[in-house]
């Protein structure tokens, strides 16, 4: 994977020049687009994983509390086997 330098500009004219180069160079635009998608996917999958872990934690603690109290919901289902967190 090739690492590109970050783009920094100091004024409107320089910003305009960099944007023209970026939008006229399809290879550069595609490379940045792919990098942005990869970064988004990496960050969002971490968030989804944490949410799933928290949901599992709370569901399991609910099941354990019911088990300790001797109670069980109608239907007798096990929430652990019924809950799947995936996108």
Rosetta blueprint (number, residue, H / E / L):
1 X L
2 X L
3 X L
4 X L
5 X L
6 X L
7 X L
8 X L
9 X L
10 X L
11 X L
12 X H
13 X H
14 X H
15 X H
16 X H
17 X H
18 X H
19 X H
20 X H
21 X H
22 X H
23 X H
24 X H
25 X L
26 X H
27 X H
28 X H
29 X H
30 X H
31 X H
32 X H
33 X H
34 X H
35 X H
36 X H
37 X H
38 X H
39 X H
40 X H
41 X H
42 X H
43 X H
44 X H
45 X H
46 X H
47 X H
48 X H
49 X H
50 X H
51 X H
52 X H
53 X H
54 X H
55 X H
56 X H
57 X H
58 X H
59 X H
60 X H
61 X H
62 X H
63 X H
64 X H
65 X H
66 X H
67 X H
68 X H
69 X H
70 X L
71 X L
72 X L
73 X L
74 X L
75 X L
76 X L
77 X L
78 X L
79 X H
80 X H
81 X H
82 X H
83 X L
84 X L
85 X L
86 X L
87 X L
